[in-house]
Amino acid sequence: MALSKKEISILIEVVFSILFALIFMPFFYENQGDNLISINNLIGKITPIIIFAVLYFSMAYAVLELIFKAKTTVDERDDMINSKSYKLGYLLYELSLFVFIGMLLTNSILQNTGGIIFLIISLLLFVSIVKSIYQLYLYRTF
Amino acid sequence: MVLKNNLKEFRHKNNLTQDDFGKSVGVSRQTIISIERYRYKPSLELAIKMAKELNVKIEKLFYFD
C-alpha cells in the first residue's frame, strides 16, 4: 500500500494526536478533580507540549521532504476532500459541545478547572483524530 | 447514469504519463488516477482543460453510461 505525500502528512497529524494522548493526557486525567490547578503547574506542562510539538512536526516534515522531493500540487480534489473532512470535524465540534455540557452537568468530578481542561482536550483530540482518519479514508477511496 | 470517461485511452494516444498529464492541466497524479477510475468527477473547468490538452471534444472525453 503506497501512500502519497499528502496521505503521510495526515498520518503524521494522527500519530501526533495519539502520542499527545499517550504522553500528556495522563497529567490532565490525574488532575481532573483538581479545583485550583495551579498556573505554574499548567505552564510547566504546556512548555514541554509546545517543545514536543515543534520538535515532532519539524522532524517529521523534514523527513517527509527528504523522502518526497517533488512539490505537491494542491488541486480541486484536495479542496473537495478537505471541505468534506472539515465539515465532519465542524459537526463533531458542535456535537461535542453538547457532550461537554452534558458531561459537566452529570459528572461532579468534572465540575472544576482540572475537569473542564481534561474534558476540552479529550474532545478536541477525539474530533481531530476522527477528522484526520476520515480525510485519509477519502484520499484512499476518492 | 454514471459519468465515465475515455481519459486513459486518449492519454495513451498522446503518449502522456499520468504525472505529465496531471502537470499539464495543473492537478496531481492521484487526481488523474481517481478520474480514470471514475471515482472523482472533475469540475467543468478541469474537464475543458483536459479536453483541450488532449485535442479532443469534451463530449468524446466524458460521457454518461
Backbone of each chain as ProteinMPNN parsed JSONL, in Angstrom:
{"seq_chain_A": "MALSKKEISILIEVVFSILFALIFMPFFYENQGDNLISINNLIGKITPIIIFAVLYFSMAYAVLELIFKAKTTVDERDDMINSKSYKLGYLLYELSLFVFIGMLLTNSILQNTGGIIFLIISLLLFVSIVKSIYQLYLYRTF", "coords_chain_A": {"N_chain_A": [[0.85, -1.189, 0.0], [1.064, 1.833, -1.17], [1.649, 5.059, 0.001], [0.724, 8.449, -0.559], [2.374, 11.703, -0.5], [0.665, 13.562, 0.66], [-1.09, 11.916, 2.062], [0.64, 10.769, 3.908], [1.347, 13.042, 5.366], [-1.049, 13.531, 6.648], [-1.194, 11.264, 8.223], [0.938, 11.802, 9.901], [-0.158, 13.824, 11.476], [-2.182, 12.359, 12.757], [-0.672, 10.505, 14.202], [0.652, 12.293, 15.877], [-1.485, 13.224, 17.446], [-2.165, 10.852, 18.749], [0.211, 10.274, 20.128], [0.296, 12.541, 21.742], [-1.95, 12.059, 23.319], [-1.094, 9.766, 24.664], [1.265, 10.588, 25.98], [0.825, 13.117, 27.269], [-1.815, 13.248, 28.188], [-2.252, 11.655, 30.557], [-1.465, 13.384, 32.657], [-3.43, 15.417, 32.618], [-5.595, 13.812, 33.088], [-5.123, 12.812, 35.638], [-5.354, 15.158, 37.074], [-8.015, 15.91, 36.934], [-9.814, 16.204, 38.972], [-8.962, 18.337, 40.291], [-9.544, 21.39, 41.708], [-8.301, 23.846, 41.764], [-6.172, 24.021, 39.746], [-2.865, 24.689, 39.533], [-1.339, 27.625, 38.084], [1.361, 27.607, 37.62], [1.86, 24.914, 37.543], [0.434, 24.279, 35.267], [1.751, 25.799, 33.287], [4.2, 24.589, 33.465], [3.541, 22.238, 32.292], [2.574, 22.91, 29.81], [4.758, 24.013, 28.458], [6.617, 21.783, 27.855], [4.841, 20.504, 26.088], [4.604, 22.295, 23.938], [7.292, 22.369, 23.103], [7.643, 19.681, 22.428], [5.756, 19.445, 20.326], [6.786, 21.255, 18.406], [9.323, 20.116, 17.893], [8.577, 17.528, 17.051], [6.925, 17.998, 14.739], [8.671, 19.492, 13.089], [10.749, 17.666, 12.677], [9.383, 15.468, 11.575], [8.251, 16.559, 9.217], [10.564, 17.365, 7.943], [11.817, 14.927, 7.371], [9.855, 13.891, 5.713], [9.994, 15.685, 3.557], [12.497, 15.042, 2.657], [12.158, 12.447, 1.768], [10.063, 12.635, -0.128], [10.793, 14.462, -2.646], [9.673, 15.935, -4.682], [7.486, 18.68, -5.388], [4.245, 19.083, -3.96], [1.083, 19.152, -5.613], [-1.646, 21.137, -5.008], [-4.892, 20.569, -5.626], [-8.271, 20.661, -7.065], [-9.445, 18.289, -6.159], [-8.222, 17.846, -3.722], [-9.206, 20.091, -2.378], [-11.916, 19.409, -2.303], [-11.883, 17.05, -0.759], [-10.789, 18.084, 1.601], [-12.808, 19.939, 2.302], [-14.949, 18.221, 2.795], [-13.978, 16.655, 4.955], [-13.426, 18.613, 6.87], [-15.961, 19.564, 7.255], [-17.181, 17.412, 8.512], [-15.612, 17.459, 10.802], [-16.397, 19.924, 11.861], [-19.113, 19.43, 12.42], [-18.793, 17.475, 14.347], [-17.505, 18.988, 16.314], [-19.588, 20.665, 17.046], [-21.391, 18.777, 18.06], [-19.833, 17.791, 20.114], [-19.861, 19.893, 21.843], [-22.378, 19.711, 23.053], [-22.032, 17.264, 24.294], [-20.023, 17.977, 26.032], [-21.318, 19.855, 27.72], [-23.32, 18.197, 28.736], [-21.797, 16.216, 30.069], [-20.534, 17.76, 31.966], [-22.67, 18.579, 33.53], [-23.63, 16.176, 34.548], [-21.534, 14.834, 35.72], [-19.909, 15.04, 38.631], [-17.217, 15.076, 39.288], [-15.99, 16.352, 37.245], [-16.643, 18.978, 37.47], [-14.882, 21.283, 37.827], [-11.833, 23.257, 37.496], [-9.685, 21.598, 36.577], [-11.098, 19.392, 35.619], [-12.638, 20.505, 33.559], [-10.642, 21.361, 31.782], [-9.503, 18.869, 31.161], [-11.678, 17.619, 29.921], [-12.195, 19.302, 27.689], [-9.757, 19.081, 26.225], [-9.76, 16.311, 25.716], [-12.062, 16.021, 24.09], [-11.349, 17.66, 21.918], [-9.114, 16.294, 20.951], [-10.303, 13.879, 20.198], [-12.076, 14.723, 18.154], [-10.228, 15.772, 16.336], [-8.707, 13.477, 15.658], [-10.671, 11.796, 14.502], [-11.496, 13.393, 12.339], [-9.098, 13.537, 10.83], [-8.668, 10.822, 10.219], [-10.914, 10.305, 8.672], [-10.365, 12.009, 6.552], [-8.116, 10.752, 5.521], [-9.301, 8.358, 4.762], [-10.972, 9.307, 2.711], [-9.04, 10.144, 0.876], [-8.025, 7.683, 0.159], [-10.184, 6.446, -1.028], [-11.409, 8.133, -2.897]], "CA_chain_A": [[0.0, 0.0, 0.0], [1.901, 3.036, -1.268], [0.957, 6.271, 0.451], [1.219, 9.682, -1.168], [2.916, 12.676, 0.456], [-0.453, 14.167, 1.397], [-1.609, 10.913, 2.998], [1.612, 10.636, 5.007], [1.274, 14.218, 6.25], [-2.235, 13.35, 7.508], [-0.8, 10.25, 9.209], [1.804, 12.489, 10.88], [-1.072, 14.511, 12.404], [-2.862, 11.342, 13.569], [0.33, 9.972, 15.145], [0.877, 13.33, 16.885], [-2.624, 13.219, 18.38], [-2.075, 9.639, 19.574], [1.347, 10.473, 21.048], [-0.128, 13.561, 22.712], [-2.862, 11.388, 24.254], [-0.339, 8.816, 25.49], [2.302, 11.232, 26.808], [0.398, 14.265, 28.087], [-3.164, 13.143, 28.762], [-2.279, 11.167, 31.946], [-1.383, 14.526, 33.583], [-4.748, 16.064, 32.69], [-6.515, 12.824, 33.668], [-4.865, 12.775, 37.092], [-5.74, 16.442, 37.69], [-9.38, 16.301, 36.568], [-10.585, 16.542, 40.17], [-8.289, 19.48, 40.915], [-10.347, 22.597, 41.52], [-7.435, 25.005, 41.511], [-4.966, 23.543, 39.076], [-2.039, 25.902, 39.609], [-0.879, 28.173, 36.809], [2.752, 27.136, 37.469], [1.736, 23.513, 37.159], [-0.034, 24.26, 33.869], [2.848, 26.3, 32.433], [5.193, 23.51, 33.489], [3.097, 21.148, 31.409], [2.373, 23.439, 28.451], [6.075, 24.208, 27.823], [7.069, 20.566, 27.141], [3.913, 20.19, 24.986], [4.996, 23.142, 22.8], [8.611, 21.899, 22.625], [7.417, 18.388, 21.782], [5.048, 19.667, 19.056], [7.71, 21.888, 17.443], [10.335, 19.114, 17.518], [7.938, 16.433, 16.319], [6.491, 18.401, 13.391], [9.809, 19.884, 12.245], [11.469, 16.449, 12.292], [8.535, 14.64, 10.705], [8.127, 17.172, 7.887], [11.897, 17.36, 7.309], [11.981, 13.565, 6.824], [8.897, 13.78, 4.602], [10.533, 16.446, 2.416], [13.658, 14.304, 2.143], [11.675, 11.257, 1.048], [9.318, 13.104, -1.309], [11.422, 15.75, -3.003], [8.818, 16.682, -5.618], [6.487, 19.545, -4.749], [2.896, 18.56, -4.127], [0.122, 20.063, -6.229], [-2.944, 21.156, -4.327], [-5.884, 20.778, -6.682], [-9.687, 20.689, -6.655], [-9.777, 17.07, -5.415], [-7.788, 18.124, -2.339], [-10.178, 21.034, -1.801], [-13.154, 18.676, -2.045], [-11.629, 16.154, 0.38], [-10.646, 18.926, 2.797], [-14.089, 20.512, 2.721], [-15.77, 17.139, 3.369], [-13.477, 16.24, 6.261], [-13.597, 19.726, 7.816], [-17.392, 19.64, 7.548], [-17.402, 16.4, 9.548], [-14.98, 17.986, 12.009], [-17.244, 21.004, 12.382], [-20.303, 18.797, 13.004], [-18.359, 16.818, 15.588], [-17.269, 20.046, 17.302], [-20.909, 21.093, 17.546], [-21.908, 17.679, 18.872], [-19.015, 17.663, 21.32], [-20.288, 20.945, 22.78], [-23.488, 19.151, 23.824], [-21.434, 16.221, 25.14], [-19.283, 18.732, 27.05], [-22.29, 20.392, 28.682], [-23.967, 17.048, 29.375], [-20.875, 15.564, 31.0], [-20.301, 18.691, 33.078], [-23.851, 18.603, 34.392], [-23.912, 14.881, 35.175], [-20.362, 14.272, 36.366], [-19.45, 16.022, 39.613], [-15.737, 15.126, 39.335], [-15.523, 17.233, 36.161], [-17.098, 20.352, 37.701], [-13.793, 22.11, 38.357], [-10.905, 23.693, 36.442], [-8.973, 20.445, 36.023], [-12.073, 18.571, 34.888], [-13.007, 21.207, 32.319], [-9.477, 21.295, 30.883], [-9.405, 17.481, 30.703], [-12.798, 17.348, 29.012], [-11.991, 20.048, 26.433], [-8.644, 18.482, 25.469], [-10.191, 14.98, 25.251], [-12.989, 16.184, 22.972], [-10.599, 18.196, 20.776], [-8.293, 15.204, 20.429], [-11.214, 12.932, 19.548], [-12.545, 15.332, 16.893], [-9.074, 15.888, 15.439], [-8.346, 12.14, 15.158], [-11.742, 11.324, 13.605], [-11.42, 14.208, 11.112], [-7.922, 13.13, 10.052], [-8.873, 9.467, 9.705], [-11.9, 10.431, 7.596], [-9.627, 12.637, 5.452], [-7.287, 9.674, 4.976], [-10.233, 7.435, 4.104], [-11.385, 9.942, 1.455], [-7.897, 10.109, -0.047], [-7.863, 6.306, -0.338], [-11.351, 5.948, -1.769], [-11.833, 9.038, -3.971]], "C_chain_A": [[0.894, 1.251, 0.0], [1.086, 4.267, -0.876], [1.57, 7.495, -0.217], [1.727, 10.623, -0.064], [1.808, 13.278, 1.32], [-0.999, 13.203, 2.451], [-0.66, 10.747, 4.19], [1.547, 11.841, 5.938], [0.029, 14.157, 7.148], [-1.91, 12.334, 8.613], [0.089, 10.857, 10.305], [0.932, 13.188, 11.929], [-1.759, 13.518, 13.336], [-1.908, 10.802, 14.632], [0.601, 10.998, 16.25], [-0.248, 13.306, 17.924], [-2.557, 12.015, 19.314], [-0.938, 9.776, 20.597], [1.002, 11.477, 22.143], [-1.003, 12.908, 23.783], [-2.09, 10.477, 25.203], [0.621, 9.505, 26.458], [1.708, 12.257, 27.785], [-0.975, 14.111, 28.743], [-3.191, 12.577, 30.19], [-2.236, 12.305, 32.972], [-2.756, 15.172, 33.755], [-5.787, 15.128, 33.317], [-6.376, 12.81, 35.2], [-5.379, 14.037, 37.796], [-7.181, 16.85, 37.41], [-10.234, 16.651, 37.787], [-10.037, 17.771, 40.874], [-9.053, 20.775, 40.641], [-9.492, 23.819, 41.207], [-6.109, 24.514, 40.943], [-4.045, 24.755, 38.905], [-1.497, 26.313, 38.245], [0.556, 27.711, 36.542], [2.779, 25.693, 36.982], [1.35, 23.399, 35.68], [1.073, 24.702, 32.915], [3.941, 25.233, 32.331], [4.824, 22.372, 32.556], [2.966, 21.633, 29.96], [3.713, 23.602, 27.716], [6.579, 22.927, 27.151], [6.15, 20.175, 25.978], [4.326, 20.985, 23.74], [6.332, 22.657, 22.209], [8.448, 20.585, 21.857], [6.773, 18.571, 20.406], [5.978, 20.251, 18.003], [8.741, 20.874, 16.952], [9.737, 18.027, 16.63], [7.607, 16.846, 14.883], [7.675, 18.797, 12.507], [10.581, 18.651, 11.788], [10.67, 15.63, 11.291], [8.453, 15.24, 9.299], [9.474, 17.254, 7.175], [12.144, 16.001, 6.662], [11.071, 13.388, 5.611], [9.417, 14.491, 3.348], [11.745, 15.746, 1.815], [13.223, 13.108, 1.316], [10.975, 11.663, -0.248], [9.863, 14.478, -1.708], [10.53, 16.601, -3.897], [7.776, 17.489, -4.854], [5.092, 18.965, -4.976], [1.983, 19.621, -4.762], [-1.173, 19.987, -5.443], [-3.982, 21.492, -5.384], [-7.316, 20.685, -6.144], [-10.109, 19.433, -5.887], [-9.373, 17.23, -3.943], [-8.782, 19.05, -1.641], [-11.468, 20.32, -1.418], [-13.003, 17.773, -0.809], [-11.513, 16.96, 1.679], [-11.986, 19.473, 3.261], [-14.993, 19.444, 3.336], [-15.294, 16.778, 4.776], [-13.641, 17.364, 7.302], [-15.068, 19.906, 8.192], [-17.737, 18.627, 8.65], [-16.818, 16.882, 10.873], [-15.831, 19.044, 12.675], [-18.498, 20.434, 13.065], [-19.965, 18.125, 14.328], [-18.075, 17.831, 16.694], [-18.593, 20.497, 17.922], [-21.483, 20.05, 18.496], [-21.139, 17.581, 20.189], [-19.337, 18.759, 22.338], [-21.411, 20.446, 23.676], [-22.97, 18.074, 24.782], [-20.733, 16.888, 26.328], [-20.226, 19.232, 28.138], [-22.937, 19.255, 29.471], [-23.074, 16.396, 30.413], [-20.593, 16.45, 32.212], [-21.456, 18.662, 34.071], [-24.041, 17.303, 35.16], [-22.754, 14.318, 35.984], [-19.746, 15.281, 37.342], [-17.93, 16.165, 39.643], [-15.172, 16.082, 38.272], [-15.875, 18.708, 36.397], [-16.041, 21.204, 38.402], [-12.825, 22.415, 37.214], [-10.23, 22.503, 35.752], [-9.875, 19.584, 35.155], [-12.431, 19.181, 33.546], [-11.863, 21.129, 31.302], [-9.357, 19.881, 30.298], [-10.469, 17.179, 29.652], [-12.6, 18.03, 27.653], [-10.892, 19.397, 25.593], [-9.034, 17.112, 24.917], [-11.083, 15.107, 24.026], [-12.27, 16.705, 21.729], [-9.744, 17.118, 20.125], [-9.144, 14.215, 19.635], [-11.644, 13.46, 18.182], [-11.403, 15.386, 15.872], [-8.708, 14.53, 14.835], [-9.39, 11.646, 14.163], [-11.679, 12.07, 12.268], [-10.254, 13.759, 10.221], [-8.1, 11.738, 9.451], [-9.886, 9.491, 8.548], [-11.241, 11.032, 6.335], [-8.769, 11.582, 4.728], [-8.144, 8.676, 4.203], [-10.678, 8.005, 2.751], [-10.251, 9.923, 0.43], [-7.715, 8.715, -0.637], [-9.015, 5.879, -1.22], [-11.796, 6.858, -2.917], [-10.809, 9.044, -5.098]], "O_chain_A": [[1.408, 1.662, 1.04], [-0.023, 4.478, -1.367], [2.783, 7.567, -0.414], [1.538, 10.375, 1.127], [1.969, 13.478, 2.524], [-1.326, 13.6, 3.569], [-1.099, 10.605, 5.331], [1.675, 11.696, 7.153], [0.044, 14.666, 8.268], [-2.291, 12.509, 9.771], [0.005, 10.478, 11.474], [1.238, 13.152, 13.121], [-1.911, 13.77, 14.531], [-2.272, 10.658, 15.799], [0.762, 10.632, 17.415], [0.005, 13.361, 19.128], [-2.848, 12.122, 20.505], [-1.099, 9.441, 21.77], [1.36, 11.298, 23.307], [-0.837, 13.154, 24.978], [-2.387, 10.417, 26.396], [0.78, 9.076, 27.6], [2.041, 12.266, 28.97], [-1.263, 14.77, 29.743], [-4.057, 12.965, 30.974], [-2.875, 12.225, 34.021], [-3.195, 15.441, 34.874], [-6.724, 15.571, 33.981], [-7.361, 12.798, 35.938], [-5.785, 13.991, 38.958], [-7.543, 18.008, 37.62], [-11.26, 17.319, 37.655], [-10.556, 18.2, 41.904], [-9.19, 21.2, 39.493], [-9.913, 24.714, 40.475], [-5.067, 24.592, 41.593], [-4.393, 25.72, 38.226], [-1.234, 25.479, 37.379], [0.93, 27.456, 35.398], [3.591, 25.306, 36.142], [1.86, 22.551, 34.947], [1.309, 24.077, 31.881], [4.521, 25.007, 31.269], [5.689, 21.632, 32.088], [3.21, 20.884, 29.014], [3.8, 23.363, 26.511], [6.94, 22.971, 25.975], [6.607, 19.588, 24.997], [4.392, 20.441, 22.637], [6.486, 22.55, 20.992], [9.029, 20.397, 20.788], [7.184, 17.936, 19.435], [5.976, 19.814, 16.853], [9.005, 20.777, 15.754], [10.305, 17.655, 15.603], [7.956, 16.149, 13.931], [7.693, 18.483, 11.316], [11.024, 18.589, 10.641], [11.205, 15.158, 10.288], [8.57, 14.52, 8.307], [9.53, 17.218, 5.946], [12.625, 15.93, 5.531], [11.472, 12.805, 4.604], [9.301, 13.981, 2.234], [11.995, 15.842, 0.614], [13.833, 12.789, 0.296], [11.248, 11.117, -1.317], [9.447, 15.509, -1.179], [10.611, 17.83, -3.882], [7.257, 17.057, -3.825], [4.796, 18.428, -6.043], [2.099, 20.815, -4.484], [-1.728, 18.907, -5.239], [-3.955, 22.575, -5.968], [-7.54, 20.637, -4.934], [-11.02, 19.49, -5.061], [-10.092, 16.802, -3.04], [-9.153, 18.837, -0.487], [-12.046, 20.578, -0.361], [-13.872, 17.738, 0.062], [-12.061, 16.579, 2.713], [-12.28, 19.48, 4.456], [-15.722, 19.723, 4.288], [-16.108, 16.614, 5.685], [-13.955, 17.102, 8.464], [-15.387, 20.342, 9.298], [-18.475, 18.932, 9.587], [-17.437, 16.739, 11.928], [-15.974, 19.065, 13.897], [-18.894, 20.889, 14.138], [-20.727, 18.188, 15.294], [-18.363, 17.579, 17.864], [-18.707, 20.683, 19.133], [-21.987, 20.369, 19.573], [-21.72, 17.321, 21.243], [-19.119, 18.587, 23.538], [-21.425, 20.702, 24.88], [-23.409, 17.983, 25.928], [-20.834, 16.432, 27.467], [-19.966, 19.056, 29.328], [-23.084, 19.325, 30.691], [-23.527, 16.06, 31.508], [-20.435, 15.964, 33.332], [-21.256, 18.715, 35.284], [-24.546, 17.308, 36.282], [-22.944, 13.442, 36.828], [-19.133, 16.262, 36.92], [-17.407, 17.228, 39.978], [-14.041, 16.555, 38.38], [-15.465, 19.58, 35.631], [-16.302, 21.776, 39.461], [-12.975, 21.899, 36.106], [-10.204, 22.407, 34.525], [-9.471, 19.11, 34.094], [-12.519, 18.488, 32.532], [-12.084, 20.867, 30.119], [-9.138, 19.714, 29.098], [-10.188, 16.562, 28.625], [-12.808, 17.419, 26.605], [-11.067, 19.185, 24.393], [-8.686, 16.779, 23.785], [-10.895, 14.396, 23.039], [-12.542, 16.253, 20.617], [-9.658, 17.037, 18.899], [-8.762, 13.773, 18.551], [-11.588, 12.744, 17.182], [-11.595, 15.081, 14.695], [-8.43, 14.438, 13.64], [-9.04, 11.134, 13.1], [-11.794, 11.463, 11.203], [-10.409, 13.621, 9.008], [-7.723, 11.504, 8.303], [-9.722, 8.772, 7.562], [-11.524, 10.615, 5.211], [-8.714, 11.536, 3.5], [-7.762, 8.211, 3.129], [-10.751, 7.276, 1.762], [-10.492, 9.706, -0.758], [-7.302, 8.572, -1.788], [-8.836, 5.023, -2.086], [-12.492, 6.4, -3.823], [-10.99, 9.746, -6.093]]}, "seq_chain_B": "MVLKNNLKEFRHKNNLTQDDFGKSVGVSRQTIISIERYRYKPSLELAIKMAKELNVKIEKLFYFD", "coords_chain_B": {"N_chain_B": [[-27.362, 6.72, -14.094], [-23.979, 6.939, -14.848], [-21.172, 9.056, -14.769], [-18.72, 8.66, -17.074], [-15.43, 8.223, -18.583], [-13.04, 8.583, -21.326], [-10.445, 8.97, -20.741], [-8.015, 7.622, -20.141], [-7.505, 6.198, -22.479], [-7.241, 8.28, -24.435], [-5.128, 9.621, -23.305], [-3.061, 7.771, -23.484], [-2.913, 7.656, -26.269], [-1.792, 10.107, -26.76], [0.669, 9.729, -25.777], [1.237, 10.286, -23.018], [2.196, 10.341, -19.619], [0.56, 9.651, -16.464], [1.479, 11.412, -14.571], [2.768, 13.442, -16.095], [0.591, 14.349, -17.616], [-1.093, 15.218, -15.59], [0.444, 17.353, -14.56], [0.369, 19.058, -16.76], [-2.25, 19.905, -16.804], [-2.544, 20.953, -14.346], [-3.068, 19.424, -12.028], [-2.722, 16.79, -9.498], [-1.012, 13.572, -9.814], [-2.459, 11.632, -8.498], [-5.03, 12.618, -8.671], [-5.562, 12.348, -11.392], [-5.484, 9.552, -11.606], [-7.667, 8.948, -10.002], [-9.776, 10.099, -11.492], [-9.652, 8.601, -13.832], [-10.438, 6.171, -12.874], [-13.071, 6.58, -12.453], [-13.797, 7.533, -9.992], [-13.594, 10.119, -9.019], [-15.273, 13.031, -9.99], [-14.426, 15.417, -12.263], [-14.252, 19.064, -12.161], [-16.049, 21.368, -14.306], [-14.312, 23.184, -15.414], [-11.806, 21.886, -15.187], [-12.332, 19.639, -16.743], [-12.647, 20.772, -19.294], [-10.088, 21.824, -19.665], [-8.668, 19.427, -19.774], [-9.718, 18.205, -22.056], [-8.907, 20.053, -23.982], [-6.136, 19.853, -23.758], [-5.755, 17.285, -24.65], [-6.601, 17.464, -27.207], [-9.279, 16.894, -28.019], [-12.847, 16.61, -28.324], [-14.961, 17.655, -25.674], [-17.261, 16.1, -25.18], [-16.539, 13.712, -26.217], [-14.641, 12.874, -24.584], [-15.789, 12.745, -22.042], [-18.654, 10.987, -20.924], [-22.054, 9.842, -20.389], [-23.046, 6.819, -18.868]], "CA_chain_B": [[-26.341, 7.122, -15.077], [-22.665, 7.238, -14.248], [-20.282, 9.838, -15.649], [-17.48, 7.918, -17.346], [-14.538, 8.963, -19.489], [-12.037, 7.86, -22.118], [-9.21, 9.706, -20.448], [-6.852, 6.73, -20.226], [-7.315, 5.893, -23.904], [-6.718, 9.465, -25.12], [-3.824, 9.933, -22.715], [-2.116, 6.839, -24.115], [-2.751, 8.079, -27.676], [-0.913, 11.282, -26.761], [1.92, 9.313, -25.11], [1.425, 11.064, -21.787], [2.058, 9.585, -18.366], [-0.408, 10.285, -15.551], [2.176, 12.525, -13.929], [2.94, 14.523, -17.093], [-0.722, 14.892, -17.961], [-1.536, 15.955, -14.404], [1.182, 18.627, -14.503], [-0.056, 19.937, -17.86], [-3.562, 20.504, -16.504], [-2.459, 21.558, -13.007], [-3.542, 18.586, -10.913], [-1.761, 15.766, -9.107], [-1.138, 12.251, -10.458], [-3.539, 10.93, -7.785], [-6.316, 13.103, -9.196], [-5.74, 11.71, -12.709], [-5.822, 8.143, -11.318], [-9.027, 8.944, -9.466], [-10.716, 10.392, -12.588], [-9.63, 7.449, -14.755], [-11.177, 5.059, -12.233], [-14.444, 7.105, -12.296], [-14.089, 7.802, -8.578], [-13.749, 11.56, -8.835], [-15.813, 13.749, -11.148], [-13.743, 16.715, -12.316], [-15.071, 20.256, -12.39], [-16.18, 21.694, -15.727], [-13.064, 23.868, -15.794], [-10.763, 20.876, -15.366], [-12.73, 18.793, -17.879], [-12.341, 21.529, -20.516], [-8.616, 21.856, -19.753], [-8.219, 18.085, -20.18], [-10.11, 18.013, -23.454], [-8.026, 20.931, -24.776], [-4.774, 19.299, -23.709], [-5.731, 16.04, -25.434], [-7.132, 17.798, -28.544], [-10.481, 16.089, -28.247], [-14.051, 17.301, -27.868], [-15.275, 17.258, -24.292], [-18.281, 15.043, -25.169], [-15.888, 12.436, -26.57], [-13.814, 12.518, -23.429], [-16.685, 12.404, -20.939], [-19.976, 10.55, -21.386], [-22.883, 9.161, -19.385], [-23.265, 5.406, -19.174]], "C_chain_B": [[-25.04, 7.523, -14.373], [-21.824, 8.021, -15.259], [-18.967, 9.079, -15.818], [-16.603, 8.74, -18.283], [-13.584, 8.052, -20.246], [-10.654, 8.462, -21.905], [-7.957, 8.848, -20.66], [-6.481, 6.483, -21.692], [-6.669, 7.088, -24.631], [-5.351, 9.865, -24.585], [-2.741, 9.052, -23.331], [-1.849, 7.238, -25.564], [-1.784, 9.249, -27.792], [0.441, 11.007, -26.084], [2.237, 10.127, -23.852], [1.304, 10.147, -20.57], [1.035, 10.322, -17.498], [0.213, 11.529, -14.916], [2.306, 13.722, -14.878], [1.607, 15.191, -17.414], [-1.281, 15.726, -16.81], [-0.883, 17.332, -14.327], [0.679, 19.589, -15.575], [-1.432, 20.569, -17.61], [-3.643, 21.05, -15.067], [-3.072, 20.756, -11.88], [-2.506, 17.506, -10.605], [-2.004, 14.46, -9.866], [-2.299, 11.463, -9.833], [-4.909, 11.35, -8.309], [-6.602, 12.473, -10.562], [-6.151, 10.245, -12.525], [-7.281, 8.05, -10.901], [-10.083, 9.192, -10.557], [-10.794, 9.194, -13.539], [-10.378, 6.241, -14.194], [-12.634, 5.438, -11.961], [-14.803, 7.39, -10.829], [-14.373, 9.283, -8.361], [-14.239, 12.209, -10.125], [-15.171, 15.137, -11.204], [-14.71, 17.869, -12.511], [-15.126, 20.521, -13.893], [-14.89, 22.335, -16.24], [-11.95, 22.857, -16.077], [-11.064, 19.986, -16.573], [-12.392, 19.482, -19.205], [-10.828, 21.588, -20.736], [-8.091, 20.524, -20.288], [-8.511, 17.84, -21.657], [-9.203, 18.834, -24.374], [-6.625, 20.332, -24.882], [-4.665, 18.044, -24.574], [-6.256, 16.237, -26.86], [-8.351, 16.939, -28.91], [-11.696, 16.868, -27.731], [-14.443, 16.753, -26.496], [-16.303, 16.114, -24.234], [-17.712, 13.684, -25.597], [-15.067, 11.924, -25.387], [-14.683, 12.06, -22.251], [-18.06, 12.036, -21.482], [-20.72, 9.882, -20.222], [-23.131, 7.724, -19.811], [-24.387, 4.847, -18.31]], "O_chain_B": [[-25.027, 8.329, -13.443], [-21.775, 7.686, -16.442], [-18.211, 8.88, -14.867], [-16.992, 9.823, -18.721], [-13.353, 6.906, -19.86], [-9.811, 8.451, -22.801], [-6.98, 9.283, -21.27], [-5.316, 6.55, -22.082], [-5.681, 6.927, -25.347], [-4.515, 10.386, -25.324], [-1.65, 9.52, -23.657], [-0.714, 7.172, -26.036], [-1.055, 9.378, -28.775], [1.238, 11.916, -25.855], [3.362, 10.59, -23.659], [0.422, 9.29, -20.506], [0.691, 11.472, -17.768], [-0.444, 12.557, -14.75], [1.997, 14.857, -14.516], [1.501, 16.416, -17.477], [-1.861, 16.791, -17.018], [-1.543, 18.339, -14.069], [0.574, 20.791, -15.335], [-1.738, 21.636, -18.142], [-4.687, 21.544, -14.638], [-3.541, 21.319, -10.891], [-1.54, 17.326, -11.347], [-3.055, 14.267, -10.477], [-3.02, 10.737, -10.517], [-5.832, 10.539, -8.382], [-7.74, 12.107, -10.857], [-7.055, 9.759, -13.204], [-8.03, 7.196, -11.376], [-11.148, 8.576, -10.549], [-11.876, 8.823, -13.993], [-10.881, 5.402, -14.941], [-13.352, 4.685, -11.302], [-15.98, 7.476, -10.48], [-15.279, 9.651, -7.614], [-13.697, 11.972, -11.204], [-15.355, 15.941, -10.291], [-15.838, 17.683, -12.966], [-14.34, 19.961, -14.657], [-14.441, 22.061, -17.353], [-11.243, 22.962, -17.08], [-10.162, 19.625, -17.33], [-11.903, 18.836, -20.132], [-10.35, 21.422, -21.858], [-7.198, 20.486, -21.133], [-7.669, 17.337, -22.401], [-8.782, 18.352, -25.426], [-6.017, 20.31, -25.952], [-3.616, 17.771, -25.157], [-6.344, 15.279, -27.628], [-8.413, 16.345, -29.986], [-11.579, 17.681, -26.814], [-14.282, 15.568, -26.204], [-16.231, 15.261, -23.349], [-18.327, 12.642, -25.368], [-14.839, 10.726, -25.222], [-14.345, 11.102, -21.555], [-18.571, 12.69, -22.391], [-20.13, 9.435, -19.239], [-23.395, 7.451, -20.982], [-24.723, 3.668, -18.42]]}, "name": "protein", "num_of_chains": 2, "seq": "MALSKKEISILIEVVFSILFALIFMPFFYENQGDNLISINNLIGKITPIIIFAVLYFSMAYAVLELIFKAKTTVDERDDMINSKSYKLGYLLYELSLFVFIGMLLTNSILQNTGGIIFLIISLLLFVSIVKSIYQLYLYRTFMVLKNNLKEFRHKNNLTQDDFGKSVGVSRQTIISIERYRYKPSLELAIKMAKELNVKIEKLFYFD"}
